[in-house]
Amino acid sequence: MPTSKRVRPPVIAVTGAAAGLGREFVSRVASSADFRRVVAIDDQRGDVPDVTWRVLDVRDPLLANRVSDVDVLVHLGTDCGLDSEPGERRAYNVRAAQTVLTASAAARVRRTVLVTSAMVYGAAPDNAVPLPEDSPVAAEPDTGIVGDHLEVEALARRAARSHPGLEVVVLRPAAVVGPGVDTVVTRHFEAPRLLTVKGSEPRWQFCHVDDLLSALHMAALGTVSGVVAVGSDGWLEMEQVEELSGLRRFELPAGLTFGTAQRLHRLGITPGPATDLHYVVYPWVVDCAALRAAGWKPVWTNESALEQLLELREGRHAVVGRRLSGKEATITAAGATVAVIGTAAIVRRARRKRRV
């Protein structure tokens, strides 16, 4: 009687393995029997044991030589820092993704997994709730992190066309929440009140780091393919967010909100372009159909993810994405002039400094 051939577990490599999401994922797969060996890649050696460390810059063309024995490459060596210099961050992220995809093709890596964001769908008042995974990419190609994701995804599409032997999987998480996460969304909840735009109701969907890690695991094994949305089931209405957080909304006209935010960004006061605000005032909820069909279920609900986000924000204060000192935050809250209008004092201070 013929016996079925046993498939050997794959060798997996992970970039950005020394810190952040990369470190968490390496720790996870290092203890999993699903992978024969784990190769950890970063420009410095990390502290995760029982893996093969290969120290080099992910943008180094020699990467192809260092992954010649790898079956699956998961690229997590990205810069998503809100306070990074935009031009340098964009150059790093694009070059890193380009090098990873080129190296994967050259080394005959079977599968490469990238992480961008569901932000690429764009946030708009008339978005369907939820958005199907095959919805058009409609985000504006701005100077912010969303613009980086758009360029990386364009590289991924070109690589898939140019190298048919390479499977490229792109995970698009909803608003990521968890220890160490710092984004325009998490900073939104560091404000004294929550900015909203007249005539529009945001819907809130989160993706806890734990659930993103489990989705990455499935993508690395080839359980899902193509473009994959990741997030908690369903969404929260604004009233639910207010009740859970104890924060109240502050409503402004759209023109005033985005116009002022753009001026603040030009003055160098806020870290991201005005389009970043779209993601905290308009819906961009996604339907995680591919993962659901593969049997994946998020451990974190939107409610529990929001609760942890609120716990992690303790002692931090921000307005329109700009971190404030405790004194500035107290002045802002005391005046009840929050969000966009709450930055007026900061604008005046910045102008005075420029005249000196």
C-alpha beads as a LAMMPS data file, in Angstrom:
LAMMPS data file: protein, C-alpha beads

356 atoms
355 bonds

1 atom types
1 bond types

-500.0 500.0 xlo xhi
-500.0 500.0 ylo yhi
-500.0 500.0 zlo zhi

Masses

1 110.0

Atoms # bond

1 1 1 0.000 0.000 0.000
2 1 1 1.570 3.348 -1.044
3 1 1 2.377 5.798 1.702
4 1 1 1.950 9.548 1.383
5 1 1 5.154 11.544 1.156
6 1 1 5.804 13.551 4.286
7 1 1 6.373 17.255 3.606
8 1 1 9.298 18.746 5.498
9 1 1 8.524 21.871 7.520
10 1 1 9.837 25.015 5.806
11 1 1 12.800 27.169 6.812
12 1 1 11.595 30.661 7.631
13 1 1 13.531 33.951 7.723
14 1 1 12.274 37.118 9.418
15 1 1 13.654 40.622 8.883
16 1 1 13.546 43.224 11.645
17 1 1 13.969 40.353 14.094
18 1 1 15.771 42.204 16.898
19 1 1 12.912 44.430 18.049
20 1 1 9.211 45.211 17.861
21 1 1 6.844 43.058 15.828
22 1 1 9.759 41.209 14.228
23 1 1 11.095 40.094 17.597
24 1 1 7.637 38.970 18.739
25 1 1 7.128 36.946 15.565
26 1 1 10.570 35.326 15.729
27 1 1 9.893 34.312 19.330
28 1 1 6.619 32.766 18.224
29 1 1 7.908 30.740 15.277
30 1 1 11.072 29.670 17.136
31 1 1 8.884 27.606 19.463
32 1 1 6.659 26.235 16.687
33 1 1 6.999 22.782 15.157
34 1 1 5.598 24.221 11.908
35 1 1 9.066 25.452 10.885
36 1 1 12.247 23.413 10.548
37 1 1 14.562 26.311 11.256
38 1 1 14.235 30.039 11.944
39 1 1 16.642 32.604 10.479
40 1 1 16.566 35.999 12.209
41 1 1 17.808 38.977 10.157
42 1 1 18.578 42.443 11.497
43 1 1 21.426 44.970 11.555
44 1 1 22.147 43.911 15.133
45 1 1 21.923 40.610 16.936
46 1 1 18.786 40.248 19.043
47 1 1 18.108 38.289 22.212
48 1 1 15.789 35.539 20.899
49 1 1 17.498 32.151 21.480
50 1 1 17.342 28.990 19.362
51 1 1 17.374 30.822 16.028
52 1 1 20.088 31.444 13.428
53 1 1 21.102 35.105 13.550
54 1 1 22.361 36.749 10.361
55 1 1 23.424 40.332 10.980
56 1 1 23.117 42.703 8.002
57 1 1 21.118 45.709 6.837
58 1 1 17.936 44.521 5.133
59 1 1 18.716 46.926 2.255
60 1 1 22.031 45.200 1.539
61 1 1 22.038 43.448 -1.890
62 1 1 23.927 40.597 -0.193
63 1 1 20.608 39.634 1.383
64 1 1 20.038 37.219 -1.516
65 1 1 23.087 35.213 -0.432
66 1 1 21.890 35.107 3.179
67 1 1 18.456 33.657 2.315
68 1 1 19.565 31.050 -0.232
69 1 1 18.530 28.260 2.172
70 1 1 15.166 29.818 3.058
71 1 1 11.679 28.733 1.956
72 1 1 9.646 31.599 3.416
73 1 1 10.721 35.202 4.063
74 1 1 8.599 37.431 6.320
75 1 1 9.572 41.095 6.022
76 1 1 9.003 43.053 9.240
77 1 1 12.057 45.309 9.054
78 1 1 10.128 48.508 8.369
79 1 1 10.161 51.998 9.868
80 1 1 6.655 53.116 10.866
81 1 1 7.731 55.819 13.320
82 1 1 5.413 58.843 13.311
83 1 1 8.314 61.075 14.257
84 1 1 10.778 59.739 11.661
85 1 1 11.886 62.208 8.987
86 1 1 9.398 61.466 6.152
87 1 1 11.877 61.442 3.273
88 1 1 14.350 59.201 5.080
89 1 1 11.586 56.876 6.269
90 1 1 10.123 56.577 2.761
91 1 1 13.543 55.877 1.226
92 1 1 14.280 53.220 3.848
93 1 1 10.939 51.425 3.571
94 1 1 10.874 51.359 -0.213
95 1 1 14.498 50.255 -0.547
96 1 1 14.055 47.571 2.126
97 1 1 10.941 46.107 0.458
98 1 1 12.564 46.253 -2.972
99 1 1 15.674 44.445 -1.699
100 1 1 13.603 41.783 0.080
101 1 1 11.520 41.055 -3.018
102 1 1 14.530 41.015 -5.356
103 1 1 16.512 38.796 -2.991
104 1 1 13.565 36.424 -2.602
105 1 1 13.286 35.987 -6.354
106 1 1 17.047 35.586 -6.826
107 1 1 17.327 33.024 -4.012
108 1 1 14.230 31.113 -5.169
109 1 1 12.378 31.750 -1.925
110 1 1 8.926 30.229 -2.372
111 1 1 6.907 32.761 -0.429
112 1 1 7.446 36.325 0.784
113 1 1 5.109 37.953 3.297
114 1 1 4.796 41.738 3.680
115 1 1 2.768 43.805 6.162
116 1 1 1.237 47.118 5.095
117 1 1 -2.092 48.424 6.445
118 1 1 -5.803 48.463 5.696
119 1 1 -5.241 52.225 5.470
120 1 1 -4.406 51.686 1.784
121 1 1 -8.144 51.339 1.123
122 1 1 -8.502 54.954 2.212
123 1 1 -10.819 56.366 4.859
124 1 1 -13.891 58.116 3.495
125 1 1 -17.369 59.079 4.769
126 1 1 -19.032 56.932 2.087
127 1 1 -16.914 53.806 2.566
128 1 1 -18.817 50.533 2.785
129 1 1 -18.766 49.074 6.307
130 1 1 -17.074 46.669 6.118
131 1 1 -14.900 46.987 3.010
132 1 1 -14.387 43.733 1.059
133 1 1 -10.745 42.656 0.742
134 1 1 -10.852 43.181 -3.028
135 1 1 -11.980 46.812 -2.683
136 1 1 -9.922 49.296 -4.723
137 1 1 -6.853 50.870 -3.152
138 1 1 -8.102 54.444 -2.773
139 1 1 -5.787 56.084 -0.209
140 1 1 -4.085 59.332 -1.164
141 1 1 -0.351 58.929 -1.948
142 1 1 0.798 61.463 0.650
143 1 1 4.083 61.968 2.487
144 1 1 2.904 59.976 5.497
145 1 1 3.200 56.307 6.368
146 1 1 0.170 55.496 4.203
147 1 1 2.152 56.720 1.197
148 1 1 4.962 54.338 2.173
149 1 1 2.503 51.424 2.261
150 1 1 1.173 52.320 -1.194
151 1 1 4.662 52.270 -2.694
152 1 1 5.524 48.977 -1.000
153 1 1 2.335 47.382 -2.321
154 1 1 3.125 48.614 -5.831
155 1 1 6.513 46.872 -5.538
156 1 1 4.784 43.697 -4.371
157 1 1 2.444 43.681 -7.382
158 1 1 5.339 44.190 -9.781
159 1 1 7.366 41.420 -8.131
160 1 1 4.467 38.978 -8.386
161 1 1 4.128 39.729 -12.115
162 1 1 7.854 39.648 -12.840
163 1 1 8.612 36.505 -10.807
164 1 1 5.753 34.005 -11.231
165 1 1 7.642 31.456 -9.124
166 1 1 7.488 33.776 -6.112
167 1 1 4.298 33.926 -4.073
168 1 1 3.816 37.348 -2.475
169 1 1 1.371 37.658 0.419
170 1 1 0.379 41.099 1.745
171 1 1 -1.289 41.466 5.137
172 1 1 -3.357 44.611 5.680
173 1 1 -4.146 44.988 9.394
174 1 1 -6.761 47.363 10.791
175 1 1 -5.628 49.887 13.422
176 1 1 -2.920 47.984 15.282
177 1 1 -3.036 47.960 19.080
178 1 1 -0.625 46.518 21.627
179 1 1 2.469 47.195 23.723
180 1 1 4.954 49.431 21.926
181 1 1 2.512 50.444 19.164
182 1 1 2.553 54.183 18.360
183 1 1 0.352 55.310 15.473
184 1 1 -1.956 58.140 14.462
185 1 1 -4.827 56.058 15.867
186 1 1 -3.261 55.292 19.257
187 1 1 -2.283 58.968 19.658
188 1 1 -5.871 59.952 18.839
189 1 1 -6.910 58.279 22.094
190 1 1 -4.279 60.235 24.037
191 1 1 -6.267 63.457 23.476
192 1 1 -8.574 64.889 26.176
193 1 1 -11.516 64.485 23.779
194 1 1 -12.071 62.701 20.471
195 1 1 -12.132 64.732 17.290
196 1 1 -15.049 64.089 14.946
197 1 1 -16.172 65.746 11.713
198 1 1 -19.676 67.110 11.259
199 1 1 -21.870 64.904 9.105
200 1 1 -19.774 61.762 9.479
201 1 1 -19.641 58.913 11.987
202 1 1 -16.389 56.984 12.408
203 1 1 -16.505 53.238 12.981
204 1 1 -13.676 51.691 14.918
205 1 1 -11.955 48.403 14.173
206 1 1 -8.724 47.295 15.808
207 1 1 -6.123 44.606 15.195
208 1 1 -4.277 43.459 18.293
209 1 1 -0.631 42.529 17.810
210 1 1 -1.389 38.994 19.047
211 1 1 -3.915 38.485 16.251
212 1 1 -1.568 39.977 13.674
213 1 1 1.103 37.492 14.779
214 1 1 -1.250 34.536 14.366
215 1 1 -2.274 35.811 10.915
216 1 1 1.405 36.140 9.974
217 1 1 1.943 32.551 11.067
218 1 1 -0.826 31.364 8.740
219 1 1 0.461 33.490 5.862
220 1 1 3.982 32.105 6.322
221 1 1 2.606 28.561 6.084
222 1 1 0.682 29.401 2.912
223 1 1 -2.724 28.880 4.521
224 1 1 -3.806 32.223 3.045
225 1 1 -2.504 33.967 -0.049
226 1 1 -2.744 37.210 -1.976
227 1 1 -4.049 40.295 -0.156
228 1 1 -5.316 39.499 3.329
229 1 1 -7.128 41.848 5.742
230 1 1 -6.590 41.333 9.481
231 1 1 -8.663 42.686 12.353
232 1 1 -11.120 41.996 15.120
233 1 1 -14.624 40.918 14.156
234 1 1 -17.060 43.731 13.413
235 1 1 -16.599 47.303 14.610
236 1 1 -17.513 49.805 17.308
237 1 1 -19.850 52.741 16.796
238 1 1 -18.773 56.139 18.137
239 1 1 -21.273 55.922 21.009
240 1 1 -19.705 52.618 22.119
241 1 1 -16.219 54.124 21.999
242 1 1 -17.345 57.083 24.098
243 1 1 -18.933 54.782 26.658
244 1 1 -15.938 52.446 26.908
245 1 1 -13.315 55.191 26.986
246 1 1 -15.091 57.838 29.028
247 1 1 -13.938 60.327 26.375
248 1 1 -16.367 62.656 24.657
249 1 1 -16.361 63.776 21.068
250 1 1 -15.458 67.267 19.853
251 1 1 -17.131 68.008 16.529
252 1 1 -15.782 70.413 13.896
253 1 1 -16.512 71.168 10.228
254 1 1 -14.400 69.116 7.812
255 1 1 -12.936 72.175 6.070
256 1 1 -11.726 73.726 9.317
257 1 1 -10.366 70.410 10.601
258 1 1 -8.291 69.440 7.587
259 1 1 -7.302 72.975 6.611
260 1 1 -5.933 73.732 10.068
261 1 1 -4.237 70.338 10.301
262 1 1 -2.468 70.940 6.993
263 1 1 -1.219 74.344 8.147
264 1 1 0.057 72.807 11.379
265 1 1 1.886 70.151 9.399
266 1 1 3.514 72.751 7.148
267 1 1 4.732 74.552 10.282
268 1 1 6.300 71.303 11.447
269 1 1 4.041 71.133 14.514
270 1 1 2.224 67.882 13.710
271 1 1 4.078 64.748 12.560
272 1 1 1.747 63.623 9.779
273 1 1 -0.080 65.214 6.834
274 1 1 -3.705 66.305 7.213
275 1 1 -4.818 63.154 5.387
276 1 1 -3.758 61.146 8.461
277 1 1 -6.772 62.632 10.240
278 1 1 -9.076 60.859 7.777
279 1 1 -8.276 57.614 9.592
280 1 1 -9.664 58.832 12.908
281 1 1 -12.800 60.573 11.618
282 1 1 -13.931 58.379 8.686
283 1 1 -14.528 54.592 8.543
284 1 1 -12.064 52.061 7.092
285 1 1 -13.393 48.815 8.564
286 1 1 -12.350 45.656 6.695
287 1 1 -13.909 42.226 6.217
288 1 1 -11.320 39.545 7.034
289 1 1 -12.917 36.996 4.694
290 1 1 -9.769 35.106 3.617
291 1 1 -8.568 34.457 7.159
292 1 1 -12.067 33.562 8.332
293 1 1 -12.432 31.036 5.495
294 1 1 -9.092 29.499 6.521
295 1 1 -10.355 28.935 10.067
296 1 1 -8.646 31.911 11.725
297 1 1 -10.453 33.664 14.545
298 1 1 -9.164 36.751 16.368
299 1 1 -8.570 36.330 20.097
300 1 1 -9.120 40.031 20.797
301 1 1 -12.443 41.779 20.338
302 1 1 -12.632 45.439 19.394
303 1 1 -13.785 46.157 22.945
304 1 1 -10.862 44.366 24.607
305 1 1 -8.351 45.885 22.185
306 1 1 -9.674 49.384 22.930
307 1 1 -9.485 48.698 26.657
308 1 1 -5.803 47.797 26.357
309 1 1 -5.123 50.817 24.157
310 1 1 -6.616 53.021 26.882
311 1 1 -4.504 51.318 29.563
312 1 1 -1.324 51.819 27.534
313 1 1 -2.012 55.518 26.915
314 1 1 -1.807 56.391 30.636
315 1 1 0.458 59.392 31.215
316 1 1 0.581 60.327 27.526
317 1 1 -1.083 63.340 25.948
318 1 1 -1.454 64.211 22.268
319 1 1 -3.388 66.629 20.075
320 1 1 -3.696 66.027 16.304
321 1 1 -0.988 63.380 16.597
322 1 1 1.497 65.716 18.317
323 1 1 2.712 64.547 21.704
324 1 1 2.358 67.214 24.397
325 1 1 4.117 67.740 27.686
326 1 1 1.986 67.382 30.800
327 1 1 1.816 71.172 31.188
328 1 1 0.666 71.735 27.600
329 1 1 -1.956 69.020 27.958
330 1 1 -3.290 70.548 31.171
331 1 1 -3.636 73.958 29.529
332 1 1 -5.369 72.411 26.525
333 1 1 -7.843 70.417 28.594
334 1 1 -8.530 73.282 30.990
335 1 1 -9.502 75.500 28.091
336 1 1 -11.690 72.709 26.666
337 1 1 -10.158 73.591 23.301
338 1 1 -8.986 70.263 22.040
339 1 1 -8.077 68.545 18.807
340 1 1 -7.479 71.017 15.981
341 1 1 -8.523 74.171 17.826
342 1 1 -6.511 73.081 20.852
343 1 1 -3.317 73.625 18.896
344 1 1 -3.793 77.385 18.557
345 1 1 -1.457 78.124 21.459
346 1 1 1.157 75.836 19.941
347 1 1 0.872 77.642 16.598
348 1 1 1.352 81.051 18.237
349 1 1 4.367 79.776 20.163
350 1 1 5.899 78.348 17.005
351 1 1 5.403 81.621 15.129
352 1 1 7.013 83.616 17.941
353 1 1 10.029 81.320 17.880
354 1 1 10.348 81.735 14.107
355 1 1 10.331 85.543 14.426
356 1 1 13.083 85.534 17.066

Bonds

1 1 1 2
2 1 2 3
3 1 3 4
4 1 4 5
5 1 5 6
6 1 6 7
7 1 7 8
8 1 8 9
9 1 9 10
10 1 10 11
11 1 11 12
12 1 12 13
13 1 13 14
14 1 14 15
15 1 15 16
16 1 16 17
17 1 17 18
18 1 18 19
19 1 19 20
20 1 20 21
21 1 21 22
22 1 22 23
23 1 23 24
24 1 24 25
25 1 25 26
26 1 26 27
27 1 27 28
28 1 28 29
29 1 29 30
30 1 30 31
31 1 31 32
32 1 32 33
33 1 33 34
34 1 34 35
35 1 35 36
36 1 36 37
37 1 37 38
38 1 38 39
39 1 39 40
40 1 40 41
41 1 41 42
42 1 42 43
43 1 43 44
44 1 44 45
45 1 45 46
46 1 46 47
47 1 47 48
48 1 48 49
49 1 49 50
50 1 50 51
51 1 51 52
52 1 52 53
53 1 53 54
54 1 54 55
55 1 55 56
56 1 56 57
57 1 57 58
58 1 58 59
59 1 59 60
60 1 60 61
61 1 61 62
62 1 62 63
63 1 63 64
64 1 64 65
65 1 65 66
66 1 66 67
67 1 67 68
68 1 68 69
69 1 69 70
70 1 70 71
71 1 71 72
72 1 72 73
73 1 73 74
74 1 74 75
75 1 75 76
76 1 76 77
77 1 77 78
78 1 78 79
79 1 79 80
80 1 80 81
81 1 81 82
82 1 82 83
83 1 83 84
84 1 84 85
85 1 85 86
86 1 86 87
87 1 87 88
88 1 88 89
89 1 89 90
90 1 90 91
91 1 91 92
92 1 92 93
93 1 93 94
94 1 94 95
95 1 95 96
96 1 96 97
97 1 97 98
98 1 98 99
99 1 99 100
100 1 100 101
101 1 101 102
102 1 102 103
103 1 103 104
104 1 104 105
105 1 105 106
106 1 106 107
107 1 107 108
108 1 108 109
109 1 109 110
110 1 110 111
111 1 111 112
112 1 112 113
113 1 113 114
114 1 114 115
115 1 115 116
116 1 116 117
117 1 117 118
118 1 118 119
119 1 119 120
120 1 120 121
121 1 121 122
122 1 122 123
123 1 123 124
124 1 124 125
125 1 125 126
126 1 126 127
127 1 127 128
128 1 128 129
129 1 129 130
130 1 130 131
131 1 131 132
132 1 132 133
133 1 133 134
134 1 134 135
135 1 135 136
136 1 136 137
137 1 137 138
138 1 138 139
139 1 139 140
140 1 140 141
141 1 141 142
142 1 142 143
143 1 143 144
144 1 144 145
145 1 145 146
146 1 146 147
147 1 147 148
148 1 148 149
149 1 149 150
150 1 150 151
151 1 151 152
152 1 152 153
153 1 153 154
154 1 154 155
155 1 155 156
156 1 156 157
157 1 157 158
158 1 158 159
159 1 159 160
160 1 160 161
161 1 161 162
162 1 162 163
163 1 163 164
164 1 164 165
165 1 165 166
166 1 166 167
167 1 167 168
168 1 168 169
169 1 169 170
170 1 170 171
171 1 171 172
172 1 172 173
173 1 173 174
174 1 174 175
175 1 175 176
176 1 176 177
177 1 177 178
178 1 178 179
179 1 179 180
180 1 180 181
181 1 181 182
182 1 182 183
183 1 183 184
184 1 184 185
185 1 185 186
186 1 186 187
187 1 187 188
188 1 188 189
189 1 189 190
190 1 190 191
191 1 191 192
192 1 192 193
193 1 193 194
194 1 194 195
195 1 195 196
196 1 196 197
197 1 197 198
198 1 198 199
199 1 199 200
200 1 200 201
201 1 201 202
202 1 202 203
203 1 203 204
204 1 204 205
205 1 205 206
206 1 206 207
207 1 207 208
208 1 208 209
209 1 209 210
210 1 210 211
211 1 211 212
212 1 212 213
213 1 213 214
214 1 214 215
215 1 215 216
216 1 216 217
217 1 217 218
218 1 218 219
219 1 219 220
220 1 220 221
221 1 221 222
222 1 222 223
223 1 223 224
224 1 224 225
225 1 225 226
226 1 226 227
227 1 227 228
228 1 228 229
229 1 229 230
230 1 230 231
231 1 231 232
232 1 232 233
233 1 233 234
234 1 234 235
235 1 235 236
236 1 236 237
237 1 237 238
238 1 238 239
239 1 239 240
240 1 240 241
241 1 241 242
242 1 242 243
243 1 243 244
244 1 244 245
245 1 245 246
246 1 246 247
247 1 247 248
248 1 248 249
249 1 249 250
250 1 250 251
251 1 251 252
252 1 252 253
253 1 253 254
254 1 254 255
255 1 255 256
256 1 256 257
257 1 257 258
258 1 258 259
259 1 259 260
260 1 260 261
261 1 261 262
262 1 262 263
263 1 263 264
264 1 264 265
265 1 265 266
266 1 266 267
267 1 267 268
268 1 268 269
269 1 269 270
270 1 270 271
271 1 271 272
272 1 272 273
273 1 273 274
274 1 274 275
275 1 275 276
276 1 276 277
277 1 277 278
278 1 278 279
279 1 279 280
280 1 280 281
281 1 281 282
282 1 282 283
283 1 283 284
284 1 284 285
285 1 285 286
286 1 286 287
287 1 287 288
288 1 288 289
289 1 289 290
290 1 290 291
291 1 291 292
292 1 292 293
293 1 293 294
294 1 294 295
295 1 295 296
296 1 296 297
297 1 297 298
298 1 298 299
299 1 299 300
300 1 300 301
301 1 301 302
302 1 302 303
303 1 303 304
304 1 304 305
305 1 305 306
306 1 306 307
307 1 307 308
308 1 308 309
309 1 309 310
310 1 310 311
311 1 311 312
312 1 312 313
313 1 313 314
314 1 314 315
315 1 315 316
316 1 316 317
317 1 317 318
318 1 318 319
319 1 319 320
320 1 320 321
321 1 321 322
322 1 322 323
323 1 323 324
324 1 324 325
325 1 325 326
326 1 326 327
327 1 327 328
328 1 328 329
329 1 329 330
330 1 330 331
331 1 331 332
332 1 332 333
333 1 333 334
334 1 334 335
335 1 335 336
336 1 336 337
337 1 337 338
338 1 338 339
339 1 339 340
340 1 340 341
341 1 341 342
342 1 342 343
343 1 343 344
344 1 344 345
345 1 345 346
346 1 346 347
347 1 347 348
348 1 348 349
349 1 349 350
350 1 350 351
351 1 351 352
352 1 352 353
353 1 353 354
354 1 354 355
355 1 355 356
